[in-house]
Amino acid sequence: MSAADSRGRSVHLRRHLVDALTETGDLRTRPWRDAIQAVPREVFIPTFFRPVDGPAETLWMPVTADLIDESEWLELAYQDETWVTQLDGQLDPKQTERPVTGVPTSSSTMPGLVVRMLEELRVEDGAKVLEIGTGTGYSTALLSERLGGEFVTSIEYDSAVARRAALALGTAGYTPNLVVGDGLDGHPATALFDRVIATCSVRHVPAAWIEQTRPGGSILTTLTGWLDASAGLVRLEVTGQGRAKGTFLGTTDSFMPARPHDRPALPDDLFDWLGETSGKERATAIGPEVLEQTVDWTAAYLAQLAVPGAQPIGISEGDGPMITYLIDGGRQAFAALIPQSDRSWRVRTAGPVDLWARVERILETWRAAGQPSLDSFHIDIRPDVQTISLTGVGDRPLGSLPLRT
């Protein structure tokens, strides 16, 4: 394919992407349509991984214009898909020609989610925006196309990812203010901002984001936790020093967690501890399915809110049943969900707090209120606490976000 043919094909695919995202309702306004049409996504994902089924776990197949036909590579670049661009914090697609295993640590988010967030950001001409998580630089380019690079500051935690994004942005002709560092600290040098947008998920809203957003400005992020349950998009309005309030938008969106907010490794002596601790056993009407967002998005997030320091793990011995554990290493507590032959559940708990009782209580409150979806919840942020409440159900919060990472 000649360079001219490649450029023409790219323009055509961008136009098709604009039409597709307009039809789904993700893309709603002319300025963002123009930005999607103008920014060549392939410049930002010259290489990426796509998932393929492996014998036991997902394999990641490298995709480059050298390994597959260029026209196919362009088609993939403009699919409404998230493409992984780094595994295990270090492996990029240029380093292998074969399928590999690994944990995704950087990606180019699906365009539909990118533009949905940009639309929800509600920017106006001249707005100063702080982007947390440059990633490939594609969303940074869209912001720069819409507002001008001088109004965009973007922070990337990973220096290797940041270098690739800077190269791509320069190639595409954009000059935002790029920073390598911890996005959770914001960027005081270019504050105050009118908008903050995070393309990583956080356990709580960092105080720096609130402090660096002007009163009346807004923050758009996704909340997550150590159960990997996402609350979807949350929009906050900064109301004063260290204070903000906001609502859940009712989406089912999620991002990779900010690395400082990712869950820690479990203790090395975990299995010895579990084996040596007897605990107390009782019946429970709630099984471990509430921890899975594939079953119920809201229930899983509420369970996580109830036990923010807990992590899930499944353990089976020999031909025995799979037992789901919630383990809070900081509290030295666990809850083990044990399946029974009659399809009921028993729970064995140990430690200074009954983790499963906390899950039961928050879900009982939610069910008594009619099991409302996440867009019925609101968040209130003060300097010392961040609480989540159910709108119209008393004044007592359902829970607080963990302020320690």
N, C-alpha and C positions, 0 to 999 in steps of 0.2 A: 504494500500500500504506500503510495507516494505521500509526502508531507502535506500536499494540498488536499489529497483525498482524505487523509487522516483528520485534518482540521474540519473539512466539510462534514465528515461523519460525526465528529464530536459535536458540532453545532446542531446537527439533526437530532442526535441523541439527547442533548440538553433540552431541545424544544419538546421532545417526546416526554422527558421527565417532568417538565413544567406542566404539560397537559395532564399527566397521570396524577401528580400531586394536587393539582387543582380539582380533579375529579374526586379524589378521596376526601377533600376538604382540608387537607393539611396546609395547603398553600392558598391564601385567601386575598392577599393584597398585591397591587401592582408593583410596589417597590421591591418586594421579595421575589416576585416572578422575574423581574428584570435582573435581579442579582443571580438567581439560579441559572438564567439563560446566559449570563456573562461569564460565570466562573467555570473553568474546565476541571471537573473533578478528577480526571485521569492524571493531571499534573501532581495531585496530592496523594494518589495511590498508584505510583508506578509499579509497585510490587505489593502483594498482600497474600494472605492465606485464606483458603476456603475450606470448610469442613467436609470430610468424607468419613463414611462409616468404617471403623476399624473392627478387628475381631473382639476387642474387649473395651475399647474407649475410642473417643473421637480422634481421628488423625487430621492433620492440617497439611493440605496440599499447597505448595508455593505456586503463585500465579505471577508471571511476568510476561512482558511482550516478547521476550526471547524464548520462553518455554511453550507458549501457545500462539495461535494465529492472532495477529494484531487486531483484527476486526472483532474476534471473540473477546479479547482483553478489553476493548472499548465497550462492548456490550455489557460485560460484567461490571465495569466501572460505573455505568449509569443505571444499574439495577437498584431498586429501593431495598438495599441490603446493607447490613453492617459487615464490613470486611476487617478481619483481624490483621494487624500490621506488626505485631511483636508478640513473642511468646516468652514466658519465664523471665521477663524483665531484660532480655538481652538478645534473643534470637530473632533476626529479621529474615524475610523471605529470600533475600539474595545470598544467604549463607547456606542454603540447601537446595537440592533439586529433587528431593524425595519427600514423601509424606513423613511428618514427624508428630510426636506427641508433645504436649505442653499446655500450660495455663495461659490464656490470653491476658496480656498486660497493657496493650494499646490497640486502638482500632479506629477505623473511620466509620462513624455512626451512620446508620441508614438515613438517607436524605429526608425521608418523610418525618422522622423524629426531629432532625435538625431544624427543618423549616417550621415544624409545629412549635418548637420552642422559640424560634425567632419571632414568629407571629405573636406568641403569648408574651414576649418581652415588651411589646407595645412601645417601640422606640419612635422618636421623632427626629427630624433633622437637627443636627448639632448635639445630640445626646452623647455623653461620655460613657463608654461601656467597658467594664472589666470582665474578661472571659477567664474562667478557671478551667484549665486543661486545653492547651493548644492542640494536642494530638497531631493529626496529620496537617492541620492548618486550613482544612476546607471550610469549616464554619467561621474561622477567623477571616478568611478571604471574603466570605459572604457578608460579614459585618463590615469589612473594609470597603467593599463595593457599595454597600448601602449607605454608610455614614462617612466614609473617608478614613484612611488609616490613622490620621492624627487623632481621631476620636476613640481609637480601639487600643486597649492594653490587654495582652494575652499572656498568661503565665503557664509554663509547663514544668512539671516536676522532674522529668527524665531528660537529662542533657542530650542524649543521643536522639531521642524523639524530637527535641526542640531544634536540633541542628537540621534534621531532615525537613521539618516544617518551615524553618527559615529559608532554606534553599528553594522549596516549592513556592513559597509566597513571593520570593524575589523573582523566580522564573515567571510567575503569573503577573508580576507587576504591582504587587501590594507591599506597603511599607508600614504596617502597624508597629506599635511599641511591643517588642517581644522580650519576655523576661524568663530566665531559668531560675526556678525556686519553688518553694512550697506555696501553692496557691491558697492554702488555708490562712496564710498570713496576709493575703491581699497584696496591694502595692501602694503604700502611703505616698510615694513620690509623685504619683499621678492622680491621687484622690483629690477631691471627692468625685464619686461616680453617680451618674443618673440611674444606671442599671448594672447589676451583677448577674452573670449567667454562668452556671457551672455545668460542665459536661463530664463531671464525675459525681458519684453519690457520696453523701456524708451522713454520719451518725447523728450529728447535731449541726446547727448553723454556726459557723465560726464567728466569734465576736468581731474579728477584724473586718469581715464583710459588712457587718452592720455599721461599725464605726466609720467605714470609708464610703458609705452610701449617704448621699444627702437626704435630709428629712423630706419625705414625700417620694423618694426614689424607691425602686423595687429590686428584689432579689428573686431569681428563678433557679430552683435547684430540685434535686430528687433526694429523698431521705431513704436510707437503707440501714442495715445493721448486720449483726453476726449470724442471724438466721438466713441471711441473703434475701430477706423480704423487703420489697420496695414499696414506698407509699406513693409512687408516681410523682408527677410534677407538683411542686408546692410554690405558690407565689406569695412573697412577703412584702409588705409595705413598711418601710422604716419610719417610725413615728417620733423618735427622739433619741437621745444619747443612750446607746446600748439597748434600745427597745424596738421591737417590730411585732407586727401581727400579720396573720395570713391565713390562707385557705388552701385546701387540697383540691387540685383541679380534676380529680377523678379519672386520671389516665392510668394506663398500665405500662408506664415507661420506666426504664432503669438504665443505669450506667455502671461501669466498673467503679468500685469504691476508690475514693482518694486513698492513696497508699498509706498515709499515716492513720487512716480510719479502718483499714482492713483488719480482719480478725487475726489475733496472734496464733502462733503454733500452740497446740495442746501440750500439756506437760509430758516429759519423756517417760515418767513413771505412771502414766495414766492407767494402764491396764492393771498394774499392781494395786493402785489405789482403789479402782473399781472392785477388784476381786477381794480386797481386804475389808471393804466397808459394807456392812450389812444393811443399814438403813431401816426404814419402816415401809411396809407394803400395805396398800389399800386398793379398793376398787375406784375406778374413775369412769365417768360417762363420756369423756373426751379422749379421743385417740390421737396419734401423731399426725394424722392427715391434716390437722389444722395448721401444721407448720409448713405446709406446701402451698405456694401461691398458685400452683396449677389447679388446686382444689377450690380455694377461696382466697382471693387477693387480700381482702380486708381482714379476715380472721388471722391470716398469717402475719400481717403487719402488727396487729394488736397483740398477738402472742409474743412477738419480738419486743414490743414496747413494754410488756410486763416483765420480761427477763432480759434486759439489754446486754448483760454480760455473759449470756449463755451461748454455747455453740452446739449444733446437732452432730451426732455421729451414729451410724448404724453398726451394730456388732452382732455377729452370730457365731456360735461355737458348734463345729461339726454339722450335724443335721438338725440342730435346734433352730427355733424361730429367730427371725431378725428382731433384735431389741433396739429401739430408738432411744438414745440417751441425749438429754440436755445437760451440758457440762458447763458450769461456771467456775473456772479455775481461780478467779480472784476471790470468790467467796468460799472455795472448797466445798461446793455443793453440786449435787446432780439429781436428776430425775430420770428414771428408766421406765419406758413404756413397754409393757410385756403383753403380747397378744395371748388370748385364751382360746381354747378349742371351740367355744360357743360364739366366737367373734367379738367378745367383749374385751375390755382392757383392764389391767391392773397397773398401778404405778408404784415403783419403789423409790423413795426419796431419802437423801442423806445430806447433812450439812446444816448450817445455822439457819437457813431459810428453806421453805418448801417451794421450790421453783414451780412445780406443776400446779400448786394451789393458786399461785399468782396468775398463771395462765387461765385457770378455771374461772377465777373471779372476774377478770377483765372480759372474758367471753360471755359470762353470764350477764354482765351489765349491758354489753352490746346486744345480746339476743333479747333481753328484756325491752330494749328500745326499738325492737323490730328489725335488727340486723341492717342498719343503714350502711350505705356504701361510703367510701373514703371521702367523697366530696361533701359529706355532711359533717366533717370534722374541721376544726380550726386549730391554729397554733398561736401561742402567745409567748413572746420572748422578752425576758428581762435580763439584766446583767448576770444574775445568779441562778436563773432557772429558765428552762424552755419546756413548756407544758403543751400537751395535746388534749383537747376536750371535744365532746360531742355537742354540737350546736343544739341548744334547746333542752338539754338534759342536765339540770342543776348547774351548780357553780364549781363542783369538784372535778378537777382534771382526771382523765383516765390514766395518765402517766406522764412521766418526764423523760426527756431525751438525755442520754448519758453525756455529760460535759467533759469527761475524761476520755482520751483516745486510747 
